[in-house]
Amino acid sequence: MTTIYLIRHGETDWNTAGKVQGLTDIPLNINGEQQAQKSSMYFENKAIDVILCSPLLRARRTAEIINAQLGIQLIEMQEFAERCYGDAEGLTIDERTAKFGSGIIPNLESREDLQNRVIKGMNQIVNEFENQKILVVAHGAVINAILYILSKGEIGSGITRLKNACISCIGYKNNSWDIISVNEDAHLQ
């Protein structure tokens, strides 16, 4: 079985302020660095073969902190970059509502485009890392898109709120996906 651990990046100042980050490259804050360190301890006995991460700073730094403990190959994959939220990036929910109401947000990446991009990345994992244990360090919208697709809409996008540095696990065997766990955060306690 190919086992994929999906971890959302550690906390940023924009997370605590309730601002949408999207492709805006925001660094981890002190708490986010600590979350990544605690996550590294979770993975030290999981026999991870490779770490794949979004190229955005908050995910890349989370991956680097975890990899300081593991010392394995780390590969950036654009397919796991956060969803582009267009003109809503940097705004809180109240600010978005005031600016756009319930209307269309200019330059927003569609859910369909996000899902297609993420599925491309998942197919690449299955083809290149068959029967390995992979850690993917990504973003809330990316992980939720994966969970939404695999659960046929029962969890994920628009349904599940993923915590910073939470871990979900999925498996692939015999051309079939299985969701093993979602939104685990006991390692952060």
C-alpha positions in Angstrom: 0.0 0.0 0.0 1.1 3.6 -0.7 0.6 5.6 2.5 0.3 9.3 2.3 0.4 11.5 5.4 -1.1 15.0 4.7 -0.1 17.7 7.1 -1.2 21.3 7.0 1.5 23.8 7.5 2.1 25.4 10.9 0.5 28.5 12.0 1.2 32.0 10.6 0.3 35.5 11.8 -2.3 35.6 9.1 -3.9 32.4 10.4 -4.3 34.0 13.9 -5.7 37.2 12.3 -8.2 35.2 10.2 -6.8 36.5 6.9 -6.9 34.4 3.7 -3.4 33.6 2.6 -3.7 31.8 -0.7 -0.6 32.2 -2.7 0.6 35.2 -0.6 3.9 33.8 0.8 3.5 34.3 4.6 6.1 32.8 7.0 5.4 30.6 10.0 5.1 32.4 13.3 6.7 31.2 16.6 3.8 28.9 17.3 3.9 27.5 13.8 7.6 26.7 14.2 6.8 24.9 17.5 3.9 23.0 15.8 6.3 21.8 13.1 8.8 20.7 15.7 6.2 18.7 17.5 5.1 17.2 14.2 8.6 16.1 13.5 8.5 13.9 16.6 5.3 12.3 15.4 7.0 11.2 12.2 10.3 10.0 13.6 9.1 6.4 13.9 6.8 6.3 10.8 9.5 5.3 8.3 8.7 8.1 5.9 10.4 7.6 2.5 10.1 11.1 1.0 8.6 14.5 1.9 6.7 16.4 -0.8 5.8 20.0 -0.1 4.2 23.1 -1.5 6.8 25.7 -2.6 5.2 28.3 -0.4 7.3 29.4 2.5 4.9 28.3 5.3 4.7 24.8 4.0 8.3 24.6 2.9 9.5 25.7 6.4 7.2 23.2 8.1 8.7 20.5 5.9 12.3 21.6 6.6 11.7 21.5 10.3 10.2 18.0 10.1 13.0 16.9 7.8 15.7 18.1 10.3 14.5 15.1 12.3 14.1 12.6 9.4 17.0 13.6 7.1 15.3 12.3 3.9 14.6 13.6 0.4 12.4 16.7 0.3 10.8 17.7 -3.1 8.7 20.8 -3.8 5.6 20.2 -5.9 3.7 23.1 -7.4 0.6 20.8 -7.5 0.3 21.2 -3.7 0.6 25.0 -3.5 -2.4 26.7 -1.9 -5.5 27.7 -3.8 -5.2 31.1 -5.3 -7.8 33.3 -3.6 -7.3 36.2 -5.9 -8.4 39.6 -4.7 -9.5 38.1 -1.4 -6.0 37.3 -0.2 -5.0 39.3 2.9 -8.6 39.9 3.9 -10.6 38.6 6.8 -14.1 37.2 6.4 -15.7 40.5 7.4 -13.5 42.4 4.9 -14.2 39.9 2.1 -18.0 40.2 2.8 -17.8 44.0 2.8 -15.8 44.1 -0.4 -17.4 41.4 -2.5 -20.6 40.5 -0.7 -21.8 37.2 -1.9 -20.5 38.0 -5.4 -17.6 36.5 -7.3 -14.1 37.2 -6.1 -11.9 38.4 -8.9 -9.0 36.1 -9.8 -10.1 33.3 -7.6 -8.9 29.8 -8.7 -12.0 27.7 -9.3 -12.5 24.6 -7.1 -12.5 22.5 -10.3 -9.0 23.9 -11.3 -7.8 23.3 -7.8 -9.1 19.7 -7.7 -7.6 19.0 -11.2 -4.2 20.3 -10.1 -4.3 18.3 -6.8 -5.4 15.1 -8.5 -2.5 15.5 -11.0 -0.1 15.6 -8.0 -1.8 12.6 -6.3 -1.5 10.6 -9.5 2.2 11.5 -9.7 2.7 10.2 -6.2 1.0 6.9 -7.0 3.1 6.5 -10.1 6.5 7.6 -8.7 6.3 6.4 -5.1 4.3 3.1 -5.2 4.2 1.2 -1.9 6.1 3.9 -0.1 5.3 6.2 2.9 5.0 9.8 1.8 4.6 13.0 3.8 2.9 15.8 1.9 3.2 19.2 3.6 0.5 21.4 2.1 -2.4 23.8 2.8 -6.0 23.6 4.1 -7.7 24.0 0.7 -5.3 21.5 -0.9 -5.8 18.8 1.8 -9.6 19.5 1.9 -9.8 19.1 -1.9 -8.1 15.7 -1.6 -10.4 14.6 1.2 -13.5 15.9 -0.6 -12.6 14.0 -3.8 -11.7 10.7 -2.0 -14.8 10.8 0.3 -17.1 11.7 -2.6 -18.1 14.9 -0.9 -18.7 13.6 2.7 -15.7 15.5 4.2 -13.2 18.1 3.0 -13.9 21.3 1.0 -16.6 23.4 2.5 -17.2 20.8 5.3 -14.1 20.1 7.3 -12.0 22.8 9.1 -8.4 21.6 9.2 -6.3 22.9 12.1 -2.7 24.1 11.6 -0.2 21.2 11.6 -3.1 18.6 11.8 -2.4 15.3 10.1 -4.7 13.2 7.9 -3.7 9.9 6.4 -4.8 8.2 3.2 -3.8 5.0 1.5 -3.8 3.7 -2.1 -3.9 0.0 -2.9 -5.3 -2.0 -5.8 -6.4 1.1 -7.6 -8.5 2.2 -4.6 -8.1 5.1 -2.1 -8.9 4.8 1.6 -9.2 7.6 4.1 -7.4 6.3 7.2 -7.6 9.3 9.5 -8.5 13.0 9.4 -7.5 16.2 11.2 -5.4 14.5 14.0 -3.8 16.9 16.4 -2.9 14.9 19.5 0.8 15.3 18.6 0.5 19.0 19.2 -0.5 18.6 22.9 
